[in-house]
Amino acid sequence: MAHEPDPADLLRDAHFLREAAAKDRARARKLAVRFARRVREKWSAVRADLLARRAELDEARGQLTAEAMRFQQARSDYAGRATEESQRLRQEWDALDAQRQRLHAEWTEMQATVGRQEAAVAQREAELAAREKELARGRNELAAQAAAVRGEAAGLAARAENARAVVAELEARRDKLHAELLAAAPKVNPDPPGTVKFALSRSADQDLADFSAALDAEALRLGAERAALTELRARLDREAVDAEDQRRVLAEQFVLLAQARGGWQEAERRALADLEDLTRALRQKEAESAARDEWLVRSDARRREEGYDLWQLRLRLEAWQSKLVATERRWHAEREARDAEYARRLHALLEREHGGELVDDELPVADEARVVPSEGTTLRDEFERLAAVLIKADLPEPPDSQLPWGGEESDEPPPTILPFPDRRAA
């Protein structure tokens, strides 16, 4: 059985925790008051700086008004000079138009003369082109006829040469066959196996050319059959070699498959043993987890109250941060509007001074991608550091009386930063 705690010890621990909570609460109150005082001081400094900048802007606005008056006077003077210059330019344009008309008349007359000359030249060129076409047509016809005659002569010569070659070859075959027949006539030996026999007649003996052609055809047929048989035997040999190689590859694959199956069965046995060990360990861990869950359930009630208090404190801190962010955005928006208005007026004045378009490099304009001021960054860092300290302290929510401006619903109106006066025309 577990040892029962002593009530006196529990009471002493409760008093100690209460005193620690009171100290932490007092420290949090001091931090909140210090934070509020620092924020007020910083906002006072910001307001003073903004008022000084507003005075500078008013002074700059007066200077810009004086410059605008001076530019207005310069514009009137420039308008008078521009009128005189426009009259002088109009007279010069009239003289230029008269000279242009005279040059146009001369140019028209010259173009007409050149056109007549070009028409005559074009007519002569057309006549020469027609004559050249006729001459070229006659030349091409003569060349075609000469080429046809040369082709016919070459064809006749080739046919005559081929005929002489055929006659010479037939005579040579006839002499060779006649000699072979004369040499083989007295022999009575039987023909070897495979010898082709031909039935000879008187007409065949008389026509040796037909006999030699038949022998040539039979020799070609036998050669083709012999080549086909040789090719078939070579293909069968190759297929036999391929089949033997495939049989060896299959045998090796069967051996590897048997080895892999044995290894897989061994790995399966080891995996089953490991799974049984893991199952036993998992059951033990589940028992430990059940005990831990019971302890967590007992401590969950106490943690739930502390979490609720921290959640409320976090809501208050987020409300503070949202108000600070909104005020900072409004201040940046007003500052950007002020810079844009100043840049627009300065651009107009510089255009009047230079009397035309300006280069972008010569014109100071407001930077749209403005960097966040260092004061705003410092204030945000301090706020985040204070929020982290309060969250780590695990303190209950302080009453609204100790947080003067931290509530979400506050009667104090939001501060107005740099209110722009009514814009006057430059």
Phi and psi in degrees as a GROMACS rama.xvg file:
@    title "Ramachandran Plot"
@    xaxis  label "Phi"
@    yaxis  label "Psi"
@TYPE xy
-72.2219  148.311  ALA-2
-71.8806  126.006  HIS-3
-73.5447  132.739  GLU-4
-68.2172  150.01  PRO-5
-77.1444  130.769  ASP-6
-57.3149  -35.6632  PRO-7
-64.8332  -40.9565  ALA-8
-64.0383  -41.6115  ASP-9
-62.3548  -41.0722  LEU-10
-65.4594  -40.0032  LEU-11
-66.071  -40.7929  ARG-12
-63.6389  -38.8778  ASP-13
-63.8921  -43.1878  ALA-14
-62.5388  -40.5836  HIS-15
-64.4017  -43.1779  PHE-16
-64.8695  -36.3064  LEU-17
-66.1229  -41.8726  ARG-18
-65.2485  -40.5923  GLU-19
-64.0033  -40.6928  ALA-20
-63.4386  -39.4224  ALA-21
-63.7633  -41.4797  ALA-22
-63.3476  -44.1825  LYS-23
-63.9887  -37.8411  ASP-24
-64.4986  -41.9104  ARG-25
-64.668  -40.4901  ALA-26
-64.4098  -39.3997  ARG-27
-64.3329  -39.6304  ALA-28
-62.1664  -43.0353  ARG-29
-62.0091  -43.5983  LYS-30
-62.2817  -40.9353  LEU-31
-64.4545  -43.0199  ALA-32
-64.4622  -41.7081  VAL-33
-64.173  -40.5483  ARG-34
-63.2522  -43.5896  PHE-35
-63.7434  -40.9635  ALA-36
-64.9737  -41.0068  ARG-37
-65.7111  -39.4114  ARG-38
-63.0104  -42.9409  VAL-39
-62.4632  -41.5317  ARG-40
-63.1385  -43.5844  GLU-41
-66.1205  -40.7652  LYS-42
-66.2436  -34.3033  TRP-43
-63.6821  -43.064  SER-44
-63.904  -39.8282  ALA-45
-64.0777  -42.3957  VAL-46
-63.2498  -41.2517  ARG-47
-62.6357  -43.4559  ALA-48
-61.5597  -41.7665  ASP-49
-66.7073  -37.5589  LEU-50
-64.0285  -40.7124  LEU-51
-63.7761  -42.0769  ALA-52
-65.8055  -34.4115  ARG-53
-64.5426  -39.6734  ARG-54
-63.1648  -41.7842  ALA-55
-61.8194  -40.0227  GLU-56
-65.5068  -38.5614  LEU-57
-62.6723  -40.9893  ASP-58
-64.5313  -42.1297  GLU-59
-63.9333  -35.3599  ALA-60
-63.9839  -39.3932  ARG-61
-64.257  -41.9312  GLY-62
-62.622  -40.3685  GLN-63
-65.2414  -34.3058  LEU-64
-65.2027  -43.186  THR-65
-63.3451  -42.2029  ALA-66
-62.9637  -36.3623  GLU-67
-63.792  -40.4499  ALA-68
-63.5833  -42.8796  MET-69
-64.1182  -40.121  ARG-70
-66.9331  -31.4691  PHE-71
-65.1695  -42.315  GLN-72
-63.5838  -42.7417  GLN-73
-64.0427  -33.7244  ALA-74
-67.6073  -39.547  ARG-75
-63.3116  -42.4594  SER-76
-62.3399  -41.7287  ASP-77
-65.573  -34.572  TYR-78
-63.9974  -40.7093  ALA-79
-63.0459  -47.2365  GLY-80
-64.1859  -35.9401  ARG-81
-66.0763  -34.2161  ALA-82
-64.9813  -47.0319  THR-83
-61.2521  -43.0758  GLU-84
-64.6835  -37.2206  GLU-85
-65.8748  -37.0748  SER-86
-64.6906  -44.1681  GLN-87
-62.8048  -41.8237  ARG-88
-65.2542  -34.5571  LEU-89
-64.3798  -42.6062  ARG-90
-62.4258  -43.3904  GLN-91
-64.9949  -35.7425  GLU-92
-65.6255  -36.905  TRP-93
-62.4959  -45.6419  ASP-94
-62.4527  -39.3281  ALA-95
-65.8652  -36.9158  LEU-96
-64.8883  -41.0306  ASP-97
-62.7815  -44.7403  ALA-98
-64.2122  -35.626  GLN-99
-66.6488  -39.8566  ARG-100
-63.7634  -41.6039  GLN-101
-63.7407  -43.7047  ARG-102
-64.5575  -33.5587  LEU-103
-66.73  -40.3998  HIS-104
-63.9809  -45.0388  ALA-105
-62.3481  -40.0633  GLU-106
-65.5154  -38.0908  TRP-107
-63.966  -44.9275  THR-108
-62.8569  -41.9735  GLU-109
-65.8251  -38.6261  MET-110
-65.0538  -36.642  GLN-111
-64.4344  -44.0728  ALA-112
-61.5571  -46.233  THR-113
-63.3106  -36.2519  VAL-114
-64.118  -42.899  GLY-115
-62.3272  -44.1601  ARG-116
-63.1018  -40.846  GLN-117
-66.1685  -34.861  GLU-118
-64.3978  -42.9666  ALA-119
-63.5308  -44.3131  ALA-120
-62.8487  -40.0452  VAL-121
-64.7193  -37.1948  ALA-122
-64.3434  -45.1587  GLN-123
-63.9609  -38.2425  ARG-124
-64.2188  -37.4643  GLU-125
-64.6582  -42.9803  ALA-126
-61.8811  -45.5367  GLU-127
-62.177  -38.9488  LEU-128
-64.7069  -38.4029  ALA-129
-64.5482  -43.9442  ALA-130
-61.9177  -43.0605  ARG-131
-62.7645  -36.9398  GLU-132
-63.9995  -42.6702  LYS-133
-62.1725  -46.376  GLU-134
-61.9522  -41.8489  LEU-135
-65.5463  -36.7392  ALA-136
-63.7577  -45.8109  ARG-137
-62.6063  -41.7641  GLY-138
-63.4959  -40.4181  ARG-139
-66.7926  -38.5349  ASN-140
-64.2188  -44.242  GLU-141
-61.9516  -41.6639  LEU-142
-65.0072  -39.2102  ALA-143
-65.3788  -42.3932  ALA-144
-63.9548  -42.3786  GLN-145
-63.5172  -40.8912  ALA-146
-64.7287  -40.2493  ALA-147
-62.9786  -42.47  ALA-148
-63.0048  -43.7806  VAL-149
-64.1217  -37.8986  ARG-150
-65.7875  -42.5816  GLY-151
-63.4596  -41.5073  GLU-152
-63.1515  -42.2018  ALA-153
-65.4666  -39.2856  ALA-154
-64.4462  -42.8393  GLY-155
-63.2529  -41.2886  LEU-156
-64.0916  -40.9375  ALA-157
-65.9603  -40.8715  ALA-158
-63.6515  -40.8605  ARG-159
-64.5926  -41.4187  ALA-160
-64.1429  -43.465  GLU-161
-63.7084  -40.7095  ASN-162
-62.6046  -42.3161  ALA-163
-63.589  -40.2046  ARG-164
-65.4919  -41.1124  ALA-165
-63.9102  -43.1219  VAL-166
-62.8355  -42.3527  VAL-167
-64.7948  -41.1245  ALA-168
-65.6088  -41.7707  GLU-169
-64.1296  -40.3393  LEU-170
-64.3143  -39.7751  GLU-171
-64.8902  -42.8218  ALA-172
-63.8602  -39.8216  ARG-173
-63.0613  -44.8126  ARG-174
-62.7037  -40.5516  ASP-175
-66.3055  -44.8086  LYS-176
-66.249  -38.856  LEU-177
-62.9727  -41.4535  HIS-178
-65.3443  -41.1923  ALA-179
-65.2323  -39.5494  GLU-180
-66.2669  -40.9706  LEU-181
-65.6568  -36.3656  LEU-182
-73.4643  -32.1702  ALA-183
-91.9943  -3.11864  ALA-184
-67.1096  -48.5632  ALA-185
-75.3247  -9.54079  PRO-186
-76.7474  138.864  LYS-187
-118.382  7.42414  VAL-188
-64.252  143.984  ASN-189
-65.8255  153.302  PRO-190
-72.5575  142.729  ASP-191
-66.8514  157.204  PRO-192
-62.2541  142.51  PRO-193
90.6611  -1.10122  GLY-194
-79.1719  134.78  THR-195
-85.3066  131.06  VAL-196
-110.405  142.185  LYS-197
-123.99  139.382  PHE-198
-82.7569  117.169  ALA-199
-99.1776  146.299  LEU-200
-129.418  173.528  SER-201
-63.1189  -38.9311  ARG-202
-66.6369  -37.6775  SER-203
-68.8846  -38.7162  ALA-204
-63.8589  -32.9062  ASP-205
-75.1961  -27.4601  GLN-206
-109.83  89.2916  ASP-207
-70.9787  -25.1926  LEU-208
-65.3897  -41.8631  ALA-209
-67.0097  -37.6184  ASP-210
-64.9437  -43.2402  PHE-211
-65.5091  -35.8625  SER-212
-64.916  -40.3521  ALA-213
-64.6272  -41.344  ALA-214
-61.6702  -42.6986  LEU-215
-62.1511  -41.67  ASP-216
-64.6162  -41.8513  ALA-217
-65.8729  -39.2501  GLU-218
-64.3336  -40.0412  ALA-219
-64.0178  -41.2361  LEU-220
-64.9587  -44.6825  ARG-221
-62.8698  -39.592  LEU-222
-63.3818  -40.5247  GLY-223
-64.3151  -43.074  ALA-224
-64.4397  -42.2812  GLU-225
-61.6466  -40.8828  ARG-226
-65.5406  -39.6754  ALA-227
-63.915  -42.7046  ALA-228
-64.1257  -40.8238  LEU-229
-62.2758  -43.8244  THR-230
-64.1392  -40.409  GLU-231
-63.1099  -43.0163  LEU-232
-63.804  -41.0507  ARG-233
-63.5718  -40.4437  ALA-234
-65.8506  -40.0303  ARG-235
-64.3323  -38.4338  LEU-236
-63.0298  -42.831  ASP-237
-63.7447  -42.1748  ARG-238
-64.3384  -36.6704  GLU-239
-64.131  -43.3632  ALA-240
-62.4394  -43.372  VAL-241
-62.5872  -41.6033  ASP-242
-63.4054  -39.6661  ALA-243
-63.8392  -41.9772  GLU-244
-63.4856  -42.7609  ASP-245
-64.4926  -38.2131  GLN-246
-62.4768  -41.6296  ARG-247
-64.5432  -42.0026  ARG-248
-62.6255  -42.03  VAL-249
-64.3339  -39.223  LEU-250
-62.3887  -43.8958  ALA-251
-63.0751  -40.4713  GLU-252
-65.1106  -38.6434  GLN-253
-63.4673  -39.4938  PHE-254
-63.2988  -46.3297  VAL-255
-62.6717  -38.6048  LEU-256
-64.3764  -40.5513  LEU-257
-63.8493  -42.8266  ALA-258
-62.1988  -43.8291  GLN-259
-63.9132  -37.7954  ALA-260
-65.6712  -40.7915  ARG-261
-62.7247  -43.8743  GLY-262
-62.4791  -39.626  GLY-263
-64.8237  -40.3822  TRP-264
-64.233  -39.9584  GLN-265
-63.9554  -43.7326  GLU-266
-64.0384  -34.9172  ALA-267
-65.2457  -40.9247  GLU-268
-63.5255  -43.2379  ARG-269
-64.6735  -39.5134  ARG-270
-64.3168  -38.3968  ALA-271
-63.6014  -40.8738  LEU-272
-63.7021  -43.0278  ALA-273
-63.27  -39.0994  ASP-274
-63.8902  -38.4745  LEU-275
-64.1951  -41.9729  GLU-276
-62.6228  -42.641  ASP-277
-64.483  -36.2548  LEU-278
-63.5529  -43.7834  THR-279
-63.1262  -43.3229  ARG-280
-64.5127  -36.9359  ALA-281
-65.7527  -38.9129  LEU-282
-63.297  -40.2902  ARG-283
-64.9652  -41.8973  GLN-284
-66.3961  -34.9875  LYS-285
-64.38  -38.1118  GLU-286
-64.0808  -44.3274  ALA-287
-64.0325  -38.7834  GLU-288
-65.5685  -35.9438  SER-289
-63.3604  -42.6342  ALA-290
-64.327  -40.7118  ALA-291
-65.5837  -37.2409  ARG-292
-63.4444  -38.4149  ASP-293
-62.5745  -41.6904  GLU-294
-65.7115  -38.2801  TRP-295
-65.8361  -38.2375  LEU-296
-63.568  -39.6634  VAL-297
-65.5038  -38.3048  ARG-298
-86.6009  -6.59357  SER-299
-68.5124  -34.9611  ASP-300
-61.9456  -45.8784  ALA-301
-65.9659  -41.021  ARG-302
-65.7487  -32.7318  ARG-303
-64.3567  -42.4902  ARG-304
-64.6959  -43.5285  GLU-305
-64.4236  -38.4948  GLU-306
-65.1748  -38.0766  GLY-307
-62.8146  -42.948  TYR-308
-62.7142  -42.4024  ASP-309
-65.5081  -36.1965  LEU-310
-63.9423  -43.0477  TRP-311
-63.0861  -41.7757  GLN-312
-63.7825  -38.2664  LEU-313
-65.2687  -37.1229  ARG-314
-61.7863  -42.8538  LEU-315
-61.9429  -42.9415  ARG-316
-65.3913  -39.0173  LEU-317
-66.0767  -35.1256  GLU-318
-63.3692  -43.1106  ALA-319
-59.1051  -46.6419  TRP-320
-64.2975  -40.056  GLN-321
-63.2659  -39.8751  SER-322
-65.3654  -41.5533  LYS-323
-63.8315  -42.0751  LEU-324
-64.9764  -41.898  VAL-325
-62.7752  -44.1259  ALA-326
-62.7796  -41.0793  THR-327
-65.888  -40.5222  GLU-328
-64.8348  -41.5386  ARG-329
-63.5289  -39.4371  ARG-330
-64.68  -42.3293  TRP-331
-65.8278  -39.006  HIS-332
-63.2286  -44.0537  ALA-333
-65.6331  -36.2589  GLU-334
-68.0801  -40.9751  ARG-335
-64.4694  -39.8138  GLU-336
-62.5851  -40.8247  ALA-337
-63.5679  -44.7915  ARG-338
-64.281  -39.266  ASP-339
-64.7572  -41.3996  ALA-340
-64.2452  -41.932  GLU-341
-64.7906  -42.4871  TYR-342
-64.6156  -38.4239  ALA-343
-63.7882  -45.572  ARG-344
-66.3004  -40.5182  ARG-345
-64.996  -37.642  LEU-346
-62.6298  -43.4528  HIS-347
-64.1423  -41.994  ALA-348
-66.7907  -40.205  LEU-349
-67.628  -35.5492  LEU-350
-64.253  -40.7749  GLU-351
-64.9807  -36.4521  ARG-352
-70.1742  -44.4601  GLU-353
-83.2038  -17.283  HIS-354
70.3208  37.3642  GLY-355
172.179  -168.316  GLY-356
-70.1311  150.689  GLU-357
-111.23  152.413  LEU-358
-80.6974  143.054  VAL-359
-63.0001  -30.1378  ASP-360
-70.3192  -23.9253  ASP-361
-88.6606  -5.49634  GLU-362
-109.469  117.644  LEU-363
-76.3784  117.122  PRO-364
-118.012  164.246  VAL-365
-72.9551  134.906  ALA-366
-80.2288  118.037  ASP-367
-70.593  -39.4581  GLU-368
-85.2727  66.7324  ALA-369
-77.3866  140.401  ARG-370
-77.9852  144.902  VAL-371
-65.2203  133.068  VAL-372
-60.335  153.226  PRO-373
-66.2967  -33.3771  SER-374
-63.5207  -44.3704  GLU-375
-62.9861  -39.0844  GLY-376
-65.1168  -43.0481  THR-377
-62.563  -43.0795  THR-378
-62.715  -41.5352  LEU-379
-66.5706  -40.0139  ARG-380
-62.1714  -42.9566  ASP-381
-63.3346  -40.6665  GLU-382
-63.5167  -43.6803  PHE-383
-65.6518  -37.4423  GLU-384
-65.0182  -41.8305  ARG-385
-64.8101  -40.3578  LEU-386
-63.9046  -39.31  ALA-387
-64.1668  -40.5281  ALA-388
-63.5979  -43.7902  VAL-389
-66.9088  -36.2133  LEU-390
-69.8476  -40.3023  ILE-391
-68.5845  -23.7405  LYS-392
-72.4958  -19.2359  ALA-393
55.2811  48.0722  ASP-394
-94.7704  152.432  LEU-395
-70.7051  168.08  PRO-396
-71.4801  127.26  GLU-397
-74.3024  156.313  PRO-398
-68.0594  163.031  PRO-399
-66.0433  -24.2854  ASP-400
-67.1115  -26.4233  SER-401
-86.8194  -11.8114  GLN-402
-116.251  89.8882  LEU-403
-62.303  -38.0602  PRO-404
-127.322  22.9382  TRP-405
-91.6939  -12.2685  GLY-406
-69.9018  154.049  GLY-407
-70.1626  -34.0173  GLU-408
-106.173  105.608  GLU-409
-124.309  139.432  SER-410
-78.3819  -16.8985  ASP-411
-73.1364  127.972  GLU-412
-69.048  153.457  PRO-413
-65.5863  144.966  PRO-414
-67.2702  141.89  PRO-415
-95.9572  122.457  THR-416
-107.725  121.379  ILE-417
51.2707  67.9268  LEU-418
-69.648  125.705  PRO-419
-76.4803  133.479  PHE-420
-72.912  170.964  PRO-421
-61.4035  127.036  ASP-422
-72.0974  131.126  ARG-423
-105.574  152.61  ARG-424
-68.8476  141.557  ALA-425
